[in-house]
Amino acid sequence: MCVAVPGKIIEINGNKAKVDIMKNVCDVNIALVNVKLGDYVLIHAGCVIDVLEKETAEEILDIFADLEEDAF
């Protein structure tokens, strides 16, 4: 099963962007969705697939944090 994760756009360069995902910076492809600096986005397989409201992204990140705590 694959899971999409939320992150925040911190840099844009053409069709690529740097995204902060839970304090990890990753390069992603943004060619499928119109984004701007500071947007919260949903990432799957290295591509941004949707723009999220900040509150929605934070809710999902909280769930991931809870799951990580329960795993240890």
Residue pairs with C-beta under 8 A, 6 or more apart in sequence:
2 44
2 45
3 44
4 42
4 43
4 44
4 49
5 21
5 22
5 42
5 43
5 44
5 60
5 64
6 21
6 40
6 41
6 42
6 43
6 52
6 56
6 57
6 60
6 61
7 19
7 20
7 21
7 22
7 26
7 28
7 40
7 41
7 43
7 57
8 19
8 20
8 38
8 39
8 40
8 41
8 57
9 17
9 18
9 19
9 30
9 35
9 36
9 37
9 38
9 39
9 40
9 41
10 17
10 18
10 19
10 20
10 25
10 37
11 17
11 18
11 37
12 30
12 35
12 36
12 37
15 29
15 30
15 31
16 27
16 28
16 29
16 30
17 27
17 28
17 30
17 35
17 48
18 25
18 26
18 27
18 28
19 25
19 26
19 27
19 28
19 41
19 43
19 48
21 43
22 61
22 64
22 65
26 43
27 46
28 41
28 43
28 46
28 47
28 48
29 46
29 47
29 48
30 41
30 47
30 48
31 47
32 47
32 48
32 49
33 41
33 48
33 49
33 50
33 51
34 51
35 41
35 48
35 51
39 51
40 51
40 52
40 53
40 54
40 56
40 57
41 48
41 49
41 50
41 51
41 52
41 57
42 48
42 49
42 50
42 51
42 52
42 57
43 49
52 60
